[in-house]
Amino acid sequence: MLTTVPHLRSVVDQDGAVILDIEHDTMLTLNSTGGYIWQRLQQGRLIEEIVSELSQDTGIDIAVIDRDVHEFLEQLKTRHLLTDPERNRPAGPFRWLLKLS
């Protein structure tokens, strides 16, 4: 599951979102669709849920929404605004050594 990184501050409204990256001293603005996705990520929604809701809300084919949302998320990851904690967790028999649940 993707999550927003902790050093961000954001404001979301019907027009979109403004994201301030305090660590890198940068600001990013999103349009209304980007703000919609960003807000749901902050709420802990799964990507599949976001895609489904956005498709229902807009009437656009789910395959198109899925492609566009994943492309958008990749852009956010390249800007270091999202992280995937599951990818950073050790797997296998030594996982217990780090006391991870």
N, C-alpha and C positions, 0 to 999 in steps of 0.2 A: 504494500500500500504506500502510495506517495504521500509525503507530508511536507508542509512548508517548513523552511529552516527557521530557527528561533530568533535570528537577528534581523527579522523583517518587521516592518510596521506597514499596515495598509488601511485604506479607506475604500469601501465599496458602496456604490449607490446605483440607481437605475441607469446612469450614463456610462458606467464602467468602474474602473478601480485605479488607484494610485498606490504603488508599492515602493516603499523606501527601504533600501538595503543599507542599513547602518554600518555594517562591517566594510562594505566596499564603497560607501559614499556615493551611491547611484540611486536613480529614481526611474521607475518604469510606469507607463500608463497603459491601461488596457481598455479596449472598447467594451460595450455592454455584454457581449458574449464572453469575452475574456474575464470580465468581472463576475459573471454568472458561474463560470467554471472555478475561478479562484475562491469565491465565497464557499462553494460546496467542498472544495478541497480542505479549506480551513475548518469546515464542519465535520471532517473525517469521512466524507462520502467516498465510496469506491468509484473507480473510474467507470465501471460498467453501469452504475447507478446514474452517474452524471450524463453519460451518453444516452441512456434510455430516457431520462427526464428531458434532456435537451431536444431529443427527437420528437417526443410527445408534445412539448411546448411549441416547437417550431413547425412541425409537420414535415420536416426534412427526413429523407431516407436514413435509417440508422447506420447503414454502411458508410455513407458520406460523413455523418456526424462522427462516427468512430474514427475514421481516418483523420479528420480535421482536429479532433480533440487530442489524439495521440501526437500529431505533429506539433500542436500548441504546447503540450506537456514536454516534449523533447526540447523545444525552444526555452521553456522555463528552466529545465534541468541544465542546459548549457550556460544559462546565466546564473547558475548556482542558487536558484530560488526554491527548488524542490529537492528532496532527498528520498531515498527508498531505504528505510531502516532494515527491511528484510534482507536486502542484498548485502548489507554490511555485517550481518550476524554470522558468526561461525556456525558451521554445520558439522555433523558427524559426532563421533564418540567423545570428543574433548570439549564439547559445548558446555557440559556441566562444570568444567573447571573455571569458567567465567561467570558462573551463577546467573545465567540468562534463563528466562522462562519462555 
